[in-house]
């Protein structure tokens, strides 16, 4: 196999085209963030990286709160729109037909139409260059009930989540396994 070398750049994929909500349920704002992920388990920590020029930047910086809302494939147009339009100029909730509802632990809203919403409190802001990273503690997760089975397990594969890779949106495919499946011992048949 031969590979072509490119200089370092922002190429890691897929990532979630997450709708990050901030503000209040009465005066909500939303922006799309692909620069997000998990950075710690205990306490549960995440991050979002936001350009300081974005309208949402100061809202998040001043409130110290936001929610990461996972988007479905059917929400790709909304995710794209919320990533290219500014909340300083338009109410993206109204324009996209999405609903801001109260979160449990934070004052920022969550998005009702998203199957999973992750409530976050900012613990540190780290300037990195074009973006500042909001390192945040996950203080709650709101999950649409229909995605939780009778044993209390979250079935994310049923959510129809979207992915973003190098400027393009994709529907996530079928489940290939779960954590530890490569080393799990097979059950003996009786």
Secondary structure, 3 states (H helix, E strand, C coil): CCCCCCCCCCCCCCECCEEEEEECCCCEEEEEECCEEEEECCCCEEEEEECCCCHHHHHHHHHCEEEEECCEHHHHHHHHHHHHCCCCCCCHHHHHCCCEEECCCCCCEEECCCCEEEEEEEEEEEECCCCEEEEEEEEEEEECHHHECCCCCECHHHCCEEEEECCEEEECCCCCCCCCCCCCCCCCCC
